């Protein structure tokens, strides 16, 4: 009587792939949620500190009571008219710059791609200074001039890196050259301007959140909200465009359209922040570079970059106001110092050596 030998069924190739993919996605979602909780807790702490400290010191309980309409008249004035517009502007500008930096770095695949290093901030700043010193305009017209300057620089960069294998590196080099050219033009305009106007433009060029009216906060908020659909679309389609034009086209994604939307959104966000807060440097560079390691799975991380950028700028503004007792400095001084240290660290790490 012969024994019947039964063989175990062979595992189908790739049968374990769906389970592993699900586990990876779950882990990525949990890590993203944990990072966002920590960053938003930091944002809350920074916001409460910004509303509480100052010449008129308030406790967190006083701030909470004032926010709900129970504070004294002087406390309501200090919170709603002096401190809250500046705090909200810092959060909005930081978030916009974080998003702009994430879009450009993902599009070009280079951690050094940012509006300030690519010359977009310089173009917006030069156009805004021209409008301020030569044309004598402010407000919304200044924002339009800054946007046109950023668009002009972005268009030049697109032409410089069009249909090149090393387009990302060409854009970086062209952007550095454009940034120097815009700086030279801005210096020329400053030298020819009257002393009072030149001093006002110099403070603006440094980047400052002081004396922020509610109208500017509302304008930046409206532009930021209007850009949300474009940002969501870019977050969805940018990873596919990195696979190459042919692969993206096979998946129904038009690389050229995604590229234009990403660059246009980054320019618009940079220009509106530049118009109302000045060309604040290095936030767009640092925020995505910090957000990506926090997420740890190679995602675009646009939302996390926005939260990190908001925390960086709002925290830097607190340092600018109170680090030197009795001597407040523009926030651009602090972001420039911190950004320079971060850039040197980035260049000395393994990522920096791969640039």
Steps between C-alpha positions, in 0.01 A plus 500: 500500500665813383505810711349809360731795527331835517693811424433833658378756251768732375465859605391714215771748406416839641220366724661661805542833325154639577541427874842664509373801308210536741735483797731760351210733427359460849838571655543806277154630598569447869834678477347787304224537758752496787718762330202726433380470860843598632541789256150636565562476876816705443299748292245535780775564755660762275164670437417518872847636576471762226167619640614498865850650510595860437502836672156414638548146627200270525457149631361221278179516706472874427554436130233228495253722682571790265456283191149417618411863568555504877816710520539864592498766230877539502545122479263476206686777320841342562388152388275580204660816358870469584608140545253278316543655151876464526476143629254392230707668230807308617312171487352573157822624342697208644244250371495657152879498476514141625257392228688696231829341600351149509352543151826622347722244674271214398468626144876543450609212723753724672500598872657836412206606284315782676351834391782704653788294357329472160463878480119501512501693828764732355286566193194567713701724728659700218163555332341600830783742581464654154127545556559639849785741425438600138124465456411582860236226535414280797239244601344273235688667213825418678391137521425496128844645423668239720305223327599623155865515603487144629323380186766662280778323688313169496445527124870563445592201714261276308664604174848445647420144609264402217557154352832444672609186679662707774215753504484504879865597534474753219204659677695525826798665326279731294303590812814597689601726213154658483503553878826697472362701209184586695711595802705735282185659357354541849821663625496741206141599578585546868795725422293724273204526739439760767635423845160452666370271225829310487484434874142377470593275209804366688286394796256338260779318313629354825163342566284613789166414659479817708196730468292241315142619435209261482450581130837350410426189703167452324659549155772241562241260645273536196787431260614201706151349505461561126821303438384195700343316200817547295716384791284188549524420129879546506534276806313229310668525161857617572623155614377355170679764293827402667472163322564675169280655230432168324398314817290793619325526163420127510325563832303792358711777657622793292843587636506841336169603654600378845831686466329827411244465780769425758724788395207743466374410848846536653548837332159628611555395862849648503390825338210567736715438807776714354257785435364517856789372713807551284730236350549289815785264426569132563159392634411346163836321500497371857136395547489220235849382594381456860159353408632221277718329766216532749268310268774254413342328198592722207164674473455847362387621843343826386263524798777419746727756330229762544467423872878497551538827308232665714672384818842614378391851405276558803775375730761713323276804544488440875880485505517819293275684744633386836850349463659841552310684778396841377637443149256329263639408159324404175419132479701473177819550702423193712386280210809599301733404786322172572468418130869558435593255776249248367631535145856436615381192688312378194806538280719307742266201534472209260204666330704810441783300345256346252399839355 
